[in-house]
Amino acid sequence: MKLCFVTVGATASFHKLLEQVLSSEFLEILAKRHYTHLLIQYGKDGQQIFQNFIDSGQPHHGLTLGGFDFQPSIDAQMMMTVEREVVHQERGLIICHAGSGTVLAGLRLGVPLIVVPNPDLADNHQQELADELEEGNYVISSSVKDLGSAISRAETQKSEVLSIRTGTTTLAESMSDELSFLD
């Protein structure tokens, strides 16, 4: 199994991202990169878009699709992108809105993380966060329209590049220590 997990956030609508990851073009890109599963946290009022796609009969390009609106924690779903030989699970990919909590959770896993700021929000705090983290090579920042090329970049970069070492500790580990996260 190779999973692409997408989260659009639970509080603000991000229909543009949801529609893009459900497009035939996007699904074909995932299939060509040997992804087997696409799991989407479609958030507030995204269920109808997701269900319409499922009911439409459009091709899934061999991918198994799943979705949900909200859960108190998405850590378990994000963990499904981490490589584990025991269950024959390849390293996957996380695509997320640029919410700071989601980005921090993704950074802790050491998998490729594509951050997509929501341009419909009132200010540009998500874009600022995405730009800063991409500048440090921690994430790949992408617009909704450029997800295909972002996936190509994520697939070619090694996980070490995406979790830059600060001394002997990754950025995510340093942040976890500073913020007292428990593993």
C-alpha positions in Angstrom: 0.0 0.0 0.0 1.2 3.5 -0.8 -1.1 6.3 0.5 -1.6 9.9 -0.3 -3.4 11.5 2.6 -5.0 14.9 1.9 -6.4 17.2 4.6 -8.2 20.4 3.7 -8.8 21.3 7.3 -11.8 21.0 9.6 -12.9 24.6 10.1 -12.6 26.5 6.8 -13.9 25.2 3.5 -11.2 24.5 0.9 -13.3 23.3 -2.1 -10.6 24.2 -4.7 -8.2 21.7 -3.1 -10.8 19.0 -2.7 -11.9 19.4 -6.4 -8.3 19.3 -7.6 -7.5 16.1 -5.7 -10.6 14.5 -7.1 -9.8 15.4 -10.7 -9.0 12.7 -13.2 -5.7 14.4 -13.9 -4.6 14.3 -10.3 -5.7 10.7 -9.8 -3.7 9.7 -12.9 -0.6 11.4 -11.5 -0.9 9.4 -8.3 -1.5 6.1 -10.1 1.6 6.7 -12.3 3.6 7.2 -9.1 2.4 3.9 -7.8 0.0 5.2 -5.2 -2.7 2.7 -4.3 -4.8 4.7 -1.9 -6.1 8.3 -1.6 -7.6 9.2 1.8 -9.2 12.7 2.1 -10.2 14.6 5.1 -12.6 16.8 3.2 -13.6 19.0 6.2 -16.5 21.4 6.7 -19.1 21.1 4.0 -17.0 19.0 1.6 -18.9 15.7 1.9 -21.2 16.5 -1.0 -18.3 17.2 -3.3 -16.6 14.0 -2.3 -19.9 12.0 -2.6 -20.7 13.5 -6.0 -17.4 12.4 -7.3 -17.8 8.8 -5.9 -21.3 8.6 -7.4 -20.3 10.1 -10.8 -18.6 6.9 -12.0 -15.5 8.9 -13.1 -12.4 6.7 -13.2 -10.3 6.3 -10.1 -7.3 5.1 -12.1 -7.0 2.0 -9.9 -6.9 4.0 -6.6 -8.9 3.1 -3.5 -10.6 6.2 -2.3 -11.8 7.1 1.1 -12.9 10.2 2.9 -14.2 11.7 6.1 -15.3 15.1 7.3 -13.9 15.6 10.8 -12.2 13.6 13.5 -10.7 15.0 16.8 -7.3 13.8 15.7 -6.0 12.8 12.2 -2.7 11.4 13.6 -3.7 7.8 12.8 -4.4 8.7 9.2 -1.2 10.7 8.8 0.7 7.7 10.3 -0.5 5.6 7.4 1.9 7.4 5.1 5.0 6.2 7.1 6.8 3.3 5.6 6.4 0.0 7.4 7.8 -3.3 6.1 5.7 -5.4 8.4 2.4 -4.4 6.7 4.0 -3.9 3.3 3.4 -0.1 3.4 5.5 2.2 1.3 6.3 5.7 2.3 3.5 7.9 1.2 2.7 11.6 0.9 0.7 14.2 2.9 -0.9 17.1 1.1 -2.4 19.6 3.5 -3.8 23.0 3.9 -1.3 25.3 5.5 -2.7 25.2 9.0 0.1 25.3 11.5 -1.1 22.4 13.6 -1.4 20.1 10.6 1.9 21.1 9.2 3.7 20.5 12.6 2.0 17.0 12.8 3.2 16.2 9.3 6.7 17.4 9.9 7.1 15.0 12.8 6.6 12.0 10.4 9.4 12.6 8.0 7.3 11.9 4.9 7.0 14.3 2.0 4.7 17.1 2.9 3.1 19.4 0.4 1.5 22.5 1.9 -1.2 24.2 0.0 -2.3 27.6 1.4 -6.0 28.4 1.1 -6.1 31.6 -1.0 -9.7 32.3 0.1 -8.9 33.1 3.7 -9.0 36.6 4.9 -5.3 37.1 5.4 -2.2 35.5 4.1 -0.9 33.7 7.2 -1.0 30.3 5.5 1.0 31.6 2.6 3.6 33.1 4.9 4.0 29.9 6.8 4.3 27.8 3.6 6.8 30.2 2.1 9.0 30.2 5.2 9.0 26.4 5.6 9.7 25.9 1.9 12.6 28.3 2.0 14.1 26.1 4.7 13.4 22.9 2.6 11.1 21.5 5.3 8.0 21.3 3.0 7.0 21.8 -0.6 4.7 24.7 -1.0 2.2 24.5 -3.9 -0.8 26.2 -5.2 -3.9 24.1 -6.0 -3.1 24.3 -9.7 0.5 23.1 -9.4 -0.1 20.0 -7.3 1.1 17.7 -10.1 4.6 19.3 -10.2 4.7 19.4 -6.4 4.1 15.7 -6.3 7.0 15.2 -8.8 9.3 17.3 -6.6 8.2 15.4 -3.4 8.8 12.1 -5.0 12.3 13.0 -6.2 13.4 14.6 -2.9 14.7 12.4 -0.2 13.0 12.5 3.2 16.2 13.8 4.7 15.8 16.9 2.7 12.2 17.4 3.8 13.2 17.0 7.5 16.3 19.0 7.6 18.7 18.2 10.3 19.4 20.8 13.0 22.5 19.3 14.5 21.6 15.7 15.2 17.9 16.4 15.5 15.3 17.0 12.9 13.3 20.2 12.9 10.2 18.2 13.9 12.0 16.6 16.8 13.3 19.9 18.0 9.9 21.4 17.8 8.4 18.4 19.6 11.0 18.8 22.4 10.4 22.5 22.7 6.6 22.1 22.7 6.7 19.0 24.9 4.9 16.7 22.5 4.7 13.1 23.7 5.4 10.3 21.3 
